[in-house]
Amino acid sequence: MKSGSRKKGSKKRGGATACQVDTPAVKSGRGSRLTLVCHEEYKRKNGQPNEMLRLLSPCYCTYSVDDGEARMVIAGTRLELECILPFGEFALQKPLPDGDDKSKPFRIGESEKQGLGMFATRLIRAGELIIAERPTVLASKKVSPEPSFNDAALAALSDGARASFMALADSCSPELSHPLLGRIAINSFDSGPMTDDEDTLVEFAATYITLSRANHDCVGNANYQWLKTRWCGQFFAKRDIPAGEEITVSYTFALTQADRHAAMKERYSCECLCKTCSDATPEDVRRSDQQRKMVAHVRDALQSALYSSLCPTVSEESLQRVLEHAQEEGMMISYATIAFLASRMLTKREGPVVALKWLKVARQAYVTTLGKEAWEVSQVDKHGWFLTTVLRSRGAVYSWP
Ligand SMILES: [Zn+2]
């Protein structure tokens, strides 16, 4: 079934209710369209419609552009979809941040041990946006396991999108025997929040035709980021990636190698075959586990200090060493977070000049890892403007960023 065959307006068909929303054409002349389909009529109790059941009923929505081909299906409960779709309509009208597809710096090819993977076709610089892509399937954690619902949601995709989705690896888990759920389980990235509303912190699992091809490495060279303002997933290079190198992300952020391997086994039913683990000696593993634990400990301690009247006495030299460990372990979000929290701690202790120095480190790291549109960058900027205003009021010349 193609969404393009549906007529505008509300219509009932086979127990499903469809209503279509046309969104205004965007600058490029392309109009996005979201179609919401409630899978089951909500049940009536004593002749009265049951509102709770209506909101919890399985629901999916398709997204198509001007050609009418449904290139995305969004599945969850009616309540979840009603919460996120008004924001999604707005986000999907915005073009992807990377514009033209042709300049992509990677190819999909056979990896040594992990099936298909992504490979750099030229030098990709640290902080570069490698790819931005809309998900093909966005599924809530509460997606219905009912086979007839999942059949309908999968059938709602256009033939091309469905064929590409079905080409992704399927989970071998017997509980996830449906082709839709099996593919979501091992190819999706946890994505969210879906809206700007802090009360609606709904997280979805996003599965992509290209992004989902990236293999795991315990120290991946790229970072996945969900961009809620455009409803797309992105990979940013965490460091320079030479031509020919495989582009990898970390599927798990567990601190020790043993915990990461256990997580890989539990979710993906496979051993970790990553290059970092293959190359590491037992001594490397011990050192890496220790460094990661220390980075996490300092990050968490700085975080709790924000809400306490006690000011931690950690020196700038120690903080610098922790940042080096974070960089070595590829923990670039922790790196940025530590620099940001250090700046806030040092505002009280050392004053705005030192705080501003650390804030610049944080901003640079956030932009490199998450992109300049990330929410974290806007938070850093608020503090940057505050500190520069304080300094300017004292007659000093400072600008931000
Ligand atoms: Zn590994």
Residues whose N, C-alpha, C, O or C-beta is under 5 A from the ligand:
A	BS01	ZN	C218 C272 C274 C277
